[in-house]
Amino acid sequence: MSVINKVLKDLDRRGQQPFSKRAASSAVERRSSHRLGLWLLALMLLIVLALVVFWWQSRSENTMTVTESEPAEMPKLQERVEPFIDTAVIEVPAERTPRSESDSRQSSEIVSQDLASVVIPETEPEKVEKTEPMPEEPVVATKETENEAQKGGEFSKQPVQLSPAEISAQHIEKAQKAQQQGRLTSAEDHWRKALAVTPENKEVRKKLAALQFGRNKVSQALTTLEAGFKLNPDDFEFRLLSARILEKEARPAAALSLLKQATPDADVYPEYVQKQALLAQAQGDYKAAADAYQRLLESEPEQGRWYLGKAVAQQEFAPEAAVASYQEAFKRIKHQPTLDFIEQQITSLQVTEAGEQ
């Protein structure tokens, strides 16, 4: 009892009763604050647990993404390897491993390309859940392509051999362009190269000679033409061209001498025989002129001008034959001044013959 009394007295000093409302409220507040702390601790644990679970899930997803993305990067690696592929031989393994659809599509694209050859680098087979075996026919086609590619590769390593006609055609094109642009030296060089590979090409030889003559290279032009008629003695065109050049260079005797070296048929080369007749008459070689006109008459017997030329040539060494030729010319020529000239010549020859008798 003494202890209780002491407590009560102590309370009385503080002005507080043992079972007052204030004491009860403070006890309730202590209990509620204790419960609130427990709830806060539980909430913090839940938040930490949620963060741990979220971190674990995100880590698992990243791992799956990396694992799945690795096969997708394989084409990039292949693209980097392809430029360094050796193009010698297609190596086909004896035992084929199953390939995926993407690999089949890639191999078919390689076969379809017109490559000389391809070497497939050894790579680890990809792990694919579903695979389809390659059909047999594409493999056979690949082997045939391999043989063809090997042959094609061997031929591609050899230089392309052009025919003389193709080489000449290239130089002819370059010569024509250079000549049109006024680059005559370059044009002449290409004409020479074209003629060197096809010496039988008459047009190239004539183009070269004409260009040389136009550039005052007369001796070179004559040499070019001379090589032509020496190469083919039955072709009289180069002789005629040479004679015309000599005539323009005031060398008619040399031109006549060149033409007299051949006697072509007047039916085939009438201009050749006519030039020979005119040059012979101008040089006073009347017999050669008369012979040339006679060959022209055999080719064209109704041409009065050939009779007239023959008569003029015969007048110098055979007057009686000349009168007969003049009379034949008079029958065929319609040009009045020429007819008057023929009558004068006939009269003159007849008077000369009468005086001699």
C-alpha positions as CSV (number, residue, x, y, z in Angstrom):
1,M,0.0,0.0,0.0
2,S,2.8,2.3,0.7
3,V,4.1,1.9,-2.8
4,I,0.8,2.8,-4.3
5,N,0.4,5.8,-2.1
6,K,3.8,7.0,-3.2
7,V,2.8,6.7,-6.8
8,L,-0.4,8.5,-6.3
9,K,1.4,11.3,-4.5
10,D,3.8,11.5,-7.3
11,L,1.0,11.8,-9.8
12,D,-0.6,14.5,-7.8
13,R,2.5,16.5,-7.9
14,R,2.6,16.4,-11.7
15,G,-1.0,17.2,-11.9
16,Q,-2.0,14.1,-13.8
17,Q,-4.3,11.3,-12.9
18,P,-3.5,7.7,-13.6
19,F,-6.4,6.9,-15.8
20,S,-7.1,10.2,-17.5
21,K,-8.1,10.7,-21.1
22,R,-4.7,12.3,-22.0
23,A,-2.9,9.2,-20.9
24,A,-5.1,7.0,-22.8
25,S,-4.7,9.0,-26.0
26,S,-0.9,9.0,-25.8
27,A,-1.0,5.2,-25.5
28,V,-3.2,4.9,-28.5
29,E,-0.9,7.2,-30.5
30,R,2.1,5.0,-29.6
31,R,0.3,1.9,-30.9
32,S,-0.8,3.6,-34.2
33,S,2.7,4.9,-34.9
34,H,4.1,1.5,-34.4
35,R,1.6,0.0,-36.9
36,L,2.4,2.7,-39.4
37,G,6.1,1.9,-39.3
38,L,5.3,-1.7,-40.0
39,W,3.2,-0.8,-43.0
40,L,5.9,1.4,-44.4
41,L,8.5,-1.3,-44.0
42,A,6.3,-3.8,-45.8
43,L,5.6,-1.3,-48.6
44,M,9.4,-0.7,-49.1
45,L,10.0,-4.5,-49.2
46,L,7.3,-4.8,-51.9
47,I,8.8,-2.0,-54.0
48,V,12.3,-3.6,-53.7
49,L,10.9,-7.0,-54.7
50,A,9.1,-5.5,-57.7
51,L,12.3,-3.7,-58.8
52,V,14.3,-7.0,-58.5
53,V,11.6,-8.9,-60.6
54,F,11.6,-6.2,-63.3
55,W,15.4,-6.1,-63.5
56,W,15.5,-9.9,-63.8
57,Q,12.8,-10.0,-66.6
58,S,14.5,-7.2,-68.6
59,R,17.8,-9.1,-68.3
60,S,16.2,-12.2,-69.7
61,E,14.7,-10.3,-72.6
62,N,18.0,-8.7,-73.5
63,T,19.6,-12.1,-73.5
64,M,17.0,-13.5,-75.8
65,T,17.3,-10.5,-78.1
66,V,21.0,-10.9,-78.5
67,T,20.7,-14.7,-79.0
68,E,18.1,-14.2,-81.7
69,S,19.8,-11.4,-83.5
70,E,23.1,-13.2,-83.9
71,P,21.9,-15.3,-87.0
72,A,20.5,-12.1,-88.5
73,E,24.0,-10.6,-88.6
74,M,25.4,-13.5,-90.6
75,P,24.6,-11.9,-94.1
76,K,26.7,-8.9,-93.1
77,L,29.6,-11.1,-92.3
78,Q,29.2,-12.9,-95.6
79,E,29.0,-9.6,-97.5
80,R,32.4,-8.7,-96.0
81,V,33.9,-12.0,-97.0
82,E,32.5,-12.1,-100.6
83,P,34.9,-9.4,-102.0
84,F,37.8,-11.5,-100.9
85,I,36.5,-14.8,-102.4
86,D,38.9,-16.6,-104.6
87,T,37.3,-17.0,-108.0
88,A,39.3,-20.1,-109.1
89,V,37.0,-23.1,-108.6
90,I,33.6,-23.9,-107.2
91,E,34.2,-26.3,-104.4
92,V,31.2,-28.6,-103.8
93,P,31.5,-30.8,-100.7
94,A,30.9,-34.5,-101.0
95,E,28.4,-34.7,-98.3
96,R,25.9,-31.8,-98.2
97,T,24.4,-30.7,-95.0
98,P,20.8,-29.5,-94.9
99,R,20.4,-25.9,-95.7
100,S,17.8,-23.4,-94.8
101,E,15.5,-21.6,-97.3
102,S,17.7,-18.5,-97.1
103,D,20.8,-20.4,-97.9
104,S,19.1,-22.2,-100.9
105,R,18.0,-18.8,-102.2
106,Q,21.5,-17.4,-101.9
107,S,23.1,-20.4,-103.6
108,S,20.7,-20.2,-106.5
109,E,21.5,-16.5,-107.0
110,I,25.2,-17.3,-107.1
111,V,24.6,-20.0,-109.8
112,S,22.4,-17.7,-111.8
113,Q,25.2,-15.0,-112.0
114,D,27.5,-15.1,-114.9
115,L,30.7,-15.4,-112.9
116,A,33.8,-17.1,-113.9
117,S,34.0,-19.1,-110.7
118,V,33.3,-18.8,-107.0
119,V,34.9,-20.5,-103.9
120,I,32.5,-20.9,-101.0
121,P,34.3,-20.3,-97.6
122,E,34.0,-23.0,-95.0
123,T,31.6,-21.8,-92.3
124,E,29.9,-23.5,-89.4
125,P,26.5,-24.9,-90.3
126,E,23.7,-22.7,-88.8
127,K,21.3,-24.3,-86.4
128,V,17.9,-24.1,-87.8
129,E,14.9,-25.9,-86.4
130,K,13.3,-26.7,-89.8
131,T,15.5,-27.5,-92.8
132,E,14.8,-28.7,-96.3
133,P,17.3,-30.7,-98.4
134,M,18.6,-29.3,-101.6
135,P,17.1,-30.9,-104.7
136,E,19.4,-32.9,-106.9
137,E,18.8,-31.0,-110.2
138,P,20.3,-27.7,-109.0
139,V,23.4,-29.5,-107.8
140,V,23.9,-31.1,-111.3
141,A,23.4,-27.6,-112.8
142,T,26.0,-26.3,-110.4
143,K,28.5,-28.9,-111.5
144,E,27.9,-28.1,-115.2
145,T,28.2,-24.4,-114.4
146,E,31.5,-25.3,-112.6
147,N,32.9,-26.9,-115.7
148,E,31.7,-24.1,-117.9
149,A,33.0,-21.5,-115.5
150,Q,36.4,-23.2,-115.4
151,K,36.5,-23.2,-119.2
152,G,35.2,-19.7,-119.3
153,G,37.8,-18.6,-116.8
154,E,40.6,-20.1,-118.8
155,F,39.5,-18.3,-122.0
156,S,39.0,-15.0,-120.1
157,K,42.6,-15.1,-119.1
158,Q,43.8,-15.2,-122.7
159,P,43.9,-12.1,-124.8
160,V,41.2,-11.6,-127.4
161,Q,42.5,-12.2,-130.9
162,L,40.9,-9.9,-133.4
163,S,40.8,-10.8,-137.1
164,P,42.7,-8.6,-139.6
165,A,39.4,-7.4,-140.9
166,E,38.3,-6.3,-137.4
167,I,41.6,-4.6,-136.7
168,S,41.4,-2.8,-140.1
169,A,37.9,-1.7,-139.4
170,Q,39.0,-0.1,-136.2
171,H,41.8,1.9,-137.9
172,I,39.5,2.9,-140.7
173,E,37.0,4.4,-138.3
174,K,39.7,6.2,-136.5
175,A,41.2,7.5,-139.8
176,Q,37.9,8.8,-141.0
177,K,37.2,10.6,-137.7
178,A,40.7,12.1,-137.6
179,Q,40.4,13.2,-141.3
180,Q,37.1,14.9,-140.6
181,Q,38.6,16.7,-137.6
182,G,41.6,17.9,-139.7
183,R,44.1,15.7,-138.0
184,L,45.7,14.5,-141.2
185,T,48.9,13.1,-139.7
186,S,46.9,10.9,-137.4
187,A,44.5,9.9,-140.2
188,E,47.4,8.9,-142.5
189,D,48.9,6.8,-139.7
190,H,45.6,4.9,-139.2
191,W,45.2,4.4,-143.0
192,R,48.7,2.9,-143.0
193,K,47.9,0.6,-140.1
194,A,44.6,-0.5,-141.7
195,L,46.4,-1.2,-145.0
196,A,49.2,-3.1,-143.2
197,V,46.8,-5.8,-141.9
198,T,44.6,-5.9,-145.0
199,P,46.9,-5.1,-148.0
200,E,44.3,-6.4,-150.5
201,N,41.8,-3.7,-149.4
202,K,41.7,-1.5,-152.5
203,E,39.6,1.2,-150.9
204,V,42.0,1.7,-148.0
205,R,44.9,1.9,-150.4
206,K,43.2,4.5,-152.6
207,K,42.2,6.5,-149.5
208,L,45.8,6.5,-148.3
209,A,47.2,7.5,-151.7
210,A,44.7,10.3,-152.1
211,L,45.5,11.7,-148.7
212,Q,49.2,11.5,-149.4
213,F,48.9,13.2,-152.7
214,G,46.7,15.9,-151.2
215,R,49.4,16.5,-148.7
216,N,52.0,16.9,-151.5
217,K,53.6,13.6,-150.7
218,V,53.7,12.5,-154.4
219,S,56.4,10.0,-154.1
220,Q,54.7,8.3,-151.2
221,A,51.4,8.2,-153.0
222,L,53.0,6.6,-156.1
223,T,54.8,4.1,-153.9
224,T,51.5,3.2,-152.2
225,L,49.8,2.7,-155.6
226,E,52.7,0.8,-157.1
227,A,52.6,-1.7,-154.2
228,G,48.9,-2.2,-155.1
229,F,49.4,-3.1,-158.8
230,K,52.4,-5.2,-158.0
231,L,50.4,-7.2,-155.5
232,N,47.7,-7.8,-158.1
233,P,49.0,-7.3,-161.7
234,D,45.6,-7.9,-163.2
235,D,44.1,-5.0,-161.4
236,F,44.8,-2.0,-163.6
237,E,43.0,0.7,-161.5
238,F,46.2,1.5,-159.5
239,R,48.2,1.9,-162.7
240,L,45.6,4.4,-164.0
241,L,45.6,6.4,-160.8
242,S,49.4,6.5,-160.9
243,A,49.3,7.7,-164.5
244,R,46.9,10.5,-163.6
245,I,49.2,11.6,-160.7
246,L,52.2,11.6,-163.1
247,E,50.2,13.6,-165.6
248,K,49.2,16.2,-163.1
249,E,52.9,16.4,-162.0
250,A,53.8,17.3,-165.6
251,R,55.3,13.9,-166.3
252,P,53.2,12.6,-169.3
253,A,56.0,10.5,-170.7
254,A,56.3,8.6,-167.4
255,A,52.6,8.2,-167.3
256,L,52.4,6.8,-170.8
257,S,55.3,4.4,-170.1
258,L,53.5,3.1,-167.1
259,L,50.2,2.5,-169.0
260,K,52.0,0.8,-171.9
261,Q,53.2,-1.9,-169.5
262,A,49.8,-3.4,-169.5
263,T,47.0,-4.0,-172.1
264,P,43.7,-4.4,-170.4
265,D,40.5,-5.2,-172.2
266,A,38.7,-2.0,-173.3
267,D,35.4,-3.5,-172.3
268,V,36.5,-3.7,-168.7
269,Y,38.8,-0.7,-168.4
270,P,37.7,1.8,-171.1
271,E,39.1,4.8,-169.2
272,Y,42.6,3.1,-169.0
273,V,42.7,2.6,-172.8
274,Q,41.4,6.1,-173.5
275,K,44.0,7.7,-171.2
276,Q,46.7,5.7,-173.0
277,A,45.5,6.9,-176.4
278,L,45.4,10.5,-175.4
279,L,48.8,10.4,-173.8
280,A,50.3,8.6,-176.8
281,Q,48.9,11.1,-179.2
282,A,50.1,14.1,-177.1
283,Q,53.6,12.6,-176.9
284,G,53.7,11.9,-180.7
285,D,53.5,8.2,-180.3
286,Y,50.9,8.0,-183.1
287,K,51.0,4.3,-183.7
288,A,50.4,3.6,-180.0
289,A,47.5,6.0,-180.1
290,A,46.0,4.4,-183.2
291,D,46.3,1.0,-181.6
292,A,44.6,2.2,-178.5
293,Y,41.7,3.8,-180.5
294,Q,41.3,0.5,-182.4
295,R,40.9,-1.4,-179.1
296,L,38.2,1.2,-178.2
297,L,36.4,0.7,-181.5
298,E,36.4,-3.1,-180.9
299,S,34.6,-2.4,-177.7
300,E,32.2,0.3,-179.0
301,P,32.1,0.2,-182.8
302,E,29.4,2.8,-183.1
303,Q,31.3,5.5,-181.3
304,G,32.3,8.1,-184.0
305,R,34.8,9.8,-181.6
306,W,37.0,6.7,-181.6
307,Y,37.1,6.8,-185.4
308,L,38.0,10.4,-185.3
309,G,40.9,9.9,-182.8
310,K,42.2,7.0,-184.9
311,A,42.0,9.1,-188.1
312,V,44.0,11.9,-186.4
313,A,46.7,9.5,-185.3
314,Q,46.8,7.7,-188.7
315,Q,47.1,10.9,-190.5
316,E,50.7,11.2,-189.3
317,F,51.9,7.8,-190.7
318,A,49.1,6.4,-192.9
319,P,47.2,9.1,-194.8
320,E,45.1,6.7,-196.9
321,A,43.9,4.8,-193.8
322,A,43.2,8.1,-192.1
323,V,40.8,9.1,-194.9
324,A,38.8,5.9,-194.4
325,S,38.7,6.5,-190.7
326,Y,37.5,10.1,-191.2
327,Q,34.8,9.0,-193.4
328,E,33.6,6.5,-190.8
329,A,33.6,9.2,-188.2
330,F,31.7,11.5,-190.5
331,K,28.8,8.9,-190.6
332,R,28.4,8.7,-186.9
333,I,29.1,12.3,-185.5
334,K,26.3,14.8,-185.4
335,H,28.2,17.8,-184.1
336,Q,28.4,20.3,-187.0
337,P,31.8,22.0,-186.1
338,T,33.3,18.5,-185.9
339,L,31.8,17.6,-189.2
340,D,33.4,20.7,-190.8
341,F,36.7,19.7,-189.3
342,I,36.4,16.2,-190.8
343,E,35.6,17.5,-194.3
344,Q,38.6,19.8,-194.2
345,Q,40.9,17.0,-193.2
346,I,39.6,14.7,-195.8
347,T,40.1,17.4,-198.5
348,S,43.6,18.1,-197.3
349,L,44.6,14.5,-197.4
350,Q,43.1,14.0,-200.8
351,V,45.0,17.0,-202.2
352,T,48.2,15.7,-200.6
353,E,47.8,12.3,-202.2
354,A,47.0,13.8,-205.6
355,G,50.1,16.0,-205.4
356,E,52.3,13.1,-204.6
357,Q,51.0,11.1,-207.5
